[in-house]
Amino acid sequence: MKKKLLTTVMLSTAALLALAGCGDKESGSGSASYKIAISQIVEHPSLDATKEGFLKALEDAGIKEGDNLKVDLNIAQGDSTNNLSIAQKIASDKYDLALGIATPSALSLAQNVKDFPVLFAAVTDPLADKVVSSLEKPGANVTGASDTNPEAIVQLMDFIASEFPNVKNVGIVINEGESNAVIMANKAEEALSGHGIKLVRAAATTSSEVKQAAESLVGRADAIYITLDNTVVTAADSIIQVANDNKLPFFSSDRDTVEKGAFATVGFKYFDHGYQVGQMAVEILKNGKKPADMPVSVPDKLDLILNLKAAEAQGITVTDAMKDKVKDKENNIIQ
């Protein structure tokens, strides 16, 4: 009898262990659970907000970190070697989905991960950078959202030309090694040239060089502009200081830098951008959609965003005509 009872207990224990190991798709509550990897090139407000928006969209769909979602977050700290190592590490493991935030991270994931879905966010030109081969039908296992609507750059350059008639030269601090920054700078240069305004470039290959590059524009430029340049945005505070000290209007390509102290942009909230990509992740994880069939999206809710405190610090008189160009005055005129 004792032997029979011991055998029964052992079999029951084995059965329980087998049930407990039946894959990552079953959590303790019986609902599906997920494992996601995130590769982010560097930490700065726009990219961090993108990540937060992405995770919030998942949470709103019932996929919550710490509950039925495990997130493997990897930050490359702006280092290309780290970025590649992260992508290779992610590719060697098994995830339900990987997210690349910013062009370098997205490209490395797209090149290395072939066995599960890859999404990207905060990528300026996914087609030119060969993250995908088509915007309408990306193919393979990669899709996502670009954070640049070329029309936003044109609208911002038009705003500078119309509201700042004394600006004849716009200085740009740029890391020419970032393809996304070069693409945006070229678009800005094209738009400005139509108004007879020149774009003056100041190179910065690392964040520590940004302040010196900004200072080199004093006397050569009547205003400063930066793109979604990861190297430069990381050190935006130093440009704000130079702009304030020298009464130079400072224009950026992202809302977060305007909230910190740039004067204006035409843009959107990066949290919303990340949320949009998170919704794509939900479609893949819960509804079985294939990245190959999901078109790459771009921001469609563009608005002029003004920072009135920054205007005062940079010697700018904000006119009613400027304010009238803002559609959502309650949220996009920052007091």
C-alpha positions as CSV (number, residue, x, y, z in Angstrom):
1,M,0.0,0.0,0.0
2,K,2.8,2.4,0.9
3,K,4.6,1.7,-2.4
4,K,1.4,2.3,-4.4
5,L,0.8,5.6,-2.5
6,L,4.4,6.8,-3.2
7,T,4.1,6.0,-6.8
8,T,0.8,7.9,-7.0
9,V,2.4,11.0,-5.4
10,M,5.4,10.8,-7.7
11,L,3.2,10.7,-10.8
12,S,1.1,13.6,-9.5
13,T,4.2,15.7,-8.9
14,A,5.5,14.9,-12.4
15,A,2.2,15.9,-13.9
16,L,2.2,19.2,-12.0
17,L,5.8,19.9,-13.2
18,A,4.8,19.1,-16.8
19,L,1.9,21.5,-16.6
20,A,4.1,24.2,-15.1
21,G,6.5,23.9,-18.0
22,C,4.0,24.1,-20.8
23,G,5.5,27.1,-22.5
24,D,5.6,30.8,-21.8
25,K,2.1,31.4,-23.2
26,E,0.3,30.4,-20.1
27,S,0.5,32.5,-16.9
28,G,-0.8,31.7,-13.5
29,S,-4.2,33.2,-14.3
30,G,-4.5,31.0,-17.4
31,S,-4.2,34.0,-19.8
32,A,-1.4,34.3,-22.5
33,S,1.9,35.7,-21.4
34,Y,4.5,37.3,-23.5
35,K,8.2,38.0,-23.7
36,I,9.4,41.1,-25.6
37,A,12.9,42.6,-26.2
38,I,13.5,46.3,-26.6
39,S,16.7,47.7,-28.1
40,Q,17.1,51.5,-27.7
41,I,20.2,53.3,-29.0
42,V,20.4,55.9,-26.2
43,E,18.4,57.4,-23.4
44,H,16.8,60.8,-24.0
45,P,13.3,62.2,-23.5
46,S,11.8,61.5,-26.9
47,L,13.0,57.9,-27.1
48,D,12.1,57.2,-23.5
49,A,8.6,58.6,-24.2
50,T,8.3,56.3,-27.2
51,K,9.1,53.3,-25.0
52,E,6.6,54.4,-22.4
53,G,3.8,54.9,-25.0
54,F,4.5,51.5,-26.5
55,L,4.2,49.7,-23.2
56,K,1.1,51.7,-22.3
57,A,-0.7,50.5,-25.5
58,L,0.2,46.9,-24.5
59,E,-1.1,47.5,-21.0
60,D,-4.4,49.0,-22.3
61,A,-4.8,45.8,-24.3
62,G,-4.3,43.6,-21.2
63,I,-0.6,42.9,-21.7
64,K,1.0,44.3,-18.6
65,E,4.7,44.2,-17.5
66,G,5.1,42.3,-14.3
67,D,1.8,40.5,-14.8
68,N,1.7,38.6,-18.2
69,L,4.6,40.5,-19.9
70,K,8.3,40.2,-19.5
71,V,10.4,43.0,-21.0
72,D,14.1,42.7,-21.8
73,L,15.2,46.4,-22.1
74,N,18.6,47.1,-23.7
75,I,20.2,50.5,-24.0
76,A,23.3,50.8,-26.3
77,Q,24.4,54.2,-24.8
78,G,25.0,55.5,-28.3
79,D,27.7,52.9,-29.0
80,S,27.5,51.0,-32.3
81,T,29.4,48.0,-31.0
82,N,27.0,47.7,-28.1
83,N,24.1,48.2,-30.5
84,L,25.2,45.2,-32.7
85,S,25.8,43.0,-29.7
86,I,22.4,43.7,-28.3
87,A,20.8,42.8,-31.7
88,Q,22.8,39.6,-31.9
89,K,21.9,38.7,-28.3
90,I,18.2,39.2,-29.0
91,A,18.3,37.2,-32.2
92,S,19.9,34.3,-30.4
93,D,17.0,34.1,-27.9
94,K,13.3,33.4,-28.4
95,Y,11.0,36.4,-28.0
96,D,7.4,36.9,-29.1
97,L,8.4,40.3,-30.5
98,A,11.3,42.8,-30.6
99,L,11.2,46.6,-30.7
100,G,14.0,48.8,-32.1
101,I,13.8,52.4,-30.9
102,A,15.8,54.8,-33.2
103,T,17.3,54.0,-36.6
104,P,20.5,52.3,-35.5
105,S,18.7,49.9,-33.2
106,A,15.9,49.2,-35.7
107,L,18.4,48.5,-38.5
108,S,20.5,46.1,-36.4
109,L,17.4,44.2,-35.3
110,A,16.1,44.0,-38.9
111,Q,19.5,42.6,-40.1
112,N,19.9,40.1,-37.3
113,V,16.4,38.9,-36.2
114,K,14.7,36.6,-38.6
115,D,12.7,34.1,-36.5
116,F,10.1,36.4,-34.8
117,P,8.4,39.8,-35.5
118,V,10.4,43.1,-35.3
119,L,8.8,46.5,-34.9
120,F,10.5,49.8,-35.0
121,A,9.8,53.3,-33.8
122,A,11.6,56.7,-33.9
123,V,13.0,55.9,-37.4
124,T,13.3,58.9,-39.7
125,D,13.4,57.1,-43.1
126,P,13.0,53.3,-42.8
127,L,13.1,52.9,-46.6
128,A,16.3,54.9,-47.3
129,D,18.0,53.2,-44.3
130,K,16.9,49.8,-45.6
131,V,15.1,48.8,-42.5
132,V,12.2,47.7,-44.8
133,S,12.1,47.3,-48.6
134,S,8.6,48.8,-48.9
135,L,6.5,51.2,-46.8
136,E,3.1,49.7,-48.0
137,K,4.1,46.1,-47.9
138,P,7.3,45.8,-45.8
139,G,7.6,42.0,-46.3
140,A,9.6,39.6,-44.1
141,N,9.2,40.1,-40.4
142,V,9.7,43.8,-39.9
143,T,7.4,46.9,-39.8
144,G,6.7,49.9,-37.6
145,A,6.3,53.6,-37.6
146,S,8.5,56.4,-38.9
147,D,8.7,59.5,-36.6
148,T,9.1,61.9,-39.5
149,N,6.5,63.3,-41.8
150,P,8.6,65.3,-44.3
151,E,5.8,67.9,-44.3
152,A,6.7,68.7,-40.6
153,I,10.1,69.9,-41.7
154,V,8.7,72.0,-44.5
155,Q,6.1,73.6,-42.2
156,L,8.7,74.5,-39.6
157,M,11.1,76.1,-42.2
158,D,8.1,78.0,-43.7
159,F,7.3,79.2,-40.2
160,I,10.9,80.5,-39.7
161,A,10.8,82.2,-43.1
162,S,7.5,83.9,-42.5
163,E,7.8,84.9,-38.9
164,F,11.5,85.7,-38.7
165,P,12.3,87.9,-41.7
166,N,15.7,88.9,-40.3
167,V,16.9,85.2,-40.3
168,K,19.2,84.8,-43.4
169,N,21.2,81.9,-42.1
170,V,20.0,78.9,-40.0
171,G,22.7,77.0,-38.1
172,I,22.4,73.3,-37.5
173,V,24.3,71.2,-35.1
174,I,24.6,67.7,-36.7
175,N,26.3,64.4,-36.5
176,E,26.8,63.6,-40.2
177,G,27.3,60.0,-39.2
178,E,23.6,59.6,-38.4
179,S,21.8,59.0,-41.7
180,N,18.5,60.0,-40.2
181,A,20.0,63.4,-39.3
182,V,21.4,63.9,-42.7
183,I,18.1,63.1,-44.5
184,M,16.3,65.6,-42.3
185,A,19.0,68.3,-42.7
186,N,18.9,68.0,-46.5
187,K,15.1,68.3,-46.4
188,A,15.4,71.5,-44.3
189,E,18.1,72.9,-46.5
190,E,15.9,72.4,-49.6
191,A,12.9,74.0,-47.9
192,L,15.0,77.0,-46.6
193,S,16.6,77.6,-50.0
194,G,13.1,78.2,-51.5
195,H,13.0,81.2,-49.1
196,G,16.6,82.4,-49.9
197,I,17.8,81.2,-46.5
198,K,21.1,79.2,-46.1
199,L,21.7,76.3,-43.8
200,V,25.0,76.5,-42.0
201,R,26.3,73.2,-40.6
202,A,28.3,72.6,-37.4
203,A,29.5,69.1,-36.9
204,A,29.4,67.1,-33.7
205,T,30.4,63.4,-33.7
206,T,29.7,62.9,-30.0
207,S,27.4,64.5,-27.4
208,S,30.4,66.1,-25.7
209,E,31.1,68.1,-28.9
210,V,27.6,69.5,-29.2
211,K,28.1,72.7,-27.1
212,Q,31.3,73.6,-28.9
213,A,29.5,73.1,-32.2
214,A,26.6,75.3,-31.1
215,E,29.0,78.0,-30.0
216,S,30.7,77.9,-33.4
217,L,27.4,79.0,-34.9
218,V,27.3,82.3,-32.9
219,G,28.0,85.1,-35.4
220,R,27.5,82.8,-38.4
221,A,23.8,82.0,-37.9
222,D,20.7,84.0,-37.0
223,A,18.9,80.9,-35.5
224,I,19.6,77.3,-34.6
225,Y,17.8,74.2,-35.7
226,I,18.4,70.5,-34.8
227,T,16.9,67.3,-36.3
228,L,16.0,64.0,-34.7
229,D,19.7,63.5,-34.3
230,N,20.3,61.1,-31.3
231,T,23.8,62.5,-30.7
232,V,22.7,66.1,-30.6
233,V,19.3,65.7,-28.9
234,T,21.0,64.0,-26.0
235,A,22.9,67.2,-25.4
236,A,20.1,69.6,-26.2
237,D,20.5,71.4,-22.8
238,S,23.9,72.8,-24.0
239,I,22.3,74.2,-27.2
240,I,19.5,75.8,-25.1
241,Q,22.2,77.5,-23.0
242,V,24.0,78.9,-26.1
243,A,20.7,80.0,-27.6
244,N,19.6,81.8,-24.5
245,D,23.0,83.4,-23.8
246,N,23.2,84.8,-27.4
247,K,19.5,85.5,-28.0
248,L,19.3,83.0,-30.9
249,P,15.9,81.5,-31.7
250,F,16.3,77.7,-31.3
251,F,14.0,75.4,-33.3
252,S,13.9,71.6,-32.9
253,S,12.3,68.6,-34.6
254,D,10.7,67.1,-31.5
255,R,8.3,68.3,-28.8
256,D,10.4,67.1,-25.9
257,T,13.2,69.5,-26.8
258,V,10.7,72.3,-27.0
259,E,9.4,71.4,-23.6
260,K,13.0,71.6,-22.3
261,G,13.7,75.0,-23.8
262,A,13.7,75.2,-27.6
263,F,11.3,77.8,-28.9
264,A,9.3,75.9,-31.5
265,T,8.7,72.8,-33.6
266,V,6.1,71.3,-35.9
267,G,5.5,67.9,-34.4
268,F,3.6,65.5,-32.1
269,K,4.0,63.7,-28.8
270,Y,6.5,60.8,-28.8
271,F,4.4,59.0,-26.2
272,D,1.6,59.0,-28.9
273,H,4.1,57.7,-31.5
274,G,5.1,54.9,-29.2
275,Y,1.5,54.1,-28.4
276,Q,0.8,53.8,-32.2
277,V,3.6,51.2,-32.5
278,G,2.3,49.5,-29.3
279,Q,-1.1,49.1,-31.0
280,M,0.7,47.4,-33.9
281,A,2.3,45.0,-31.4
282,V,-1.1,44.1,-30.0
283,E,-2.3,43.3,-33.5
284,I,0.6,40.9,-33.9
285,L,0.5,39.3,-30.5
286,K,-3.2,39.0,-29.9
287,N,-4.7,38.9,-33.4
288,G,-2.0,37.1,-35.3
289,K,-1.2,39.8,-37.9
290,K,2.0,39.5,-39.9
291,P,4.5,42.4,-40.0
292,A,4.9,41.8,-43.7
293,D,1.3,42.9,-44.3
294,M,1.3,45.9,-42.0
295,P,2.1,49.2,-43.7
296,V,4.7,51.5,-42.1
297,S,2.9,54.5,-40.6
298,V,3.9,58.2,-40.2
299,P,2.6,60.9,-37.8
300,D,-0.5,62.5,-39.1
301,K,-1.5,64.9,-36.2
302,L,1.0,67.7,-36.9
303,D,0.8,71.0,-35.1
304,L,3.0,74.0,-34.4
305,I,4.3,73.9,-30.8
306,L,5.6,77.0,-29.0
307,N,7.4,77.5,-25.7
308,L,6.7,81.1,-24.5
309,K,9.3,80.9,-21.7
310,A,11.9,79.9,-24.2
311,A,10.8,82.8,-26.4
312,E,11.5,85.2,-23.6
313,A,14.9,83.7,-22.9
314,Q,15.9,83.9,-26.6
315,G,14.7,87.4,-27.1
316,I,11.7,86.4,-29.3
317,T,8.5,88.5,-29.4
318,V,5.7,86.0,-29.8
319,T,3.0,87.6,-32.0
320,D,-0.6,86.8,-32.3
321,A,0.1,85.7,-35.9
322,M,2.5,83.0,-34.5
323,K,-0.1,81.9,-31.9
324,D,-2.8,81.7,-34.6
325,K,-0.8,79.1,-36.5
326,V,-1.2,76.7,-33.5
327,K,-4.2,74.5,-33.9
328,D,-4.4,73.1,-30.4
329,K,-3.6,76.2,-28.3
330,E,-4.4,74.6,-25.0
331,N,-1.8,71.8,-25.3
332,N,0.7,73.2,-27.8
333,I,1.4,76.7,-26.5
334,I,3.6,75.9,-23.6
335,Q,3.5,78.7,-20.9
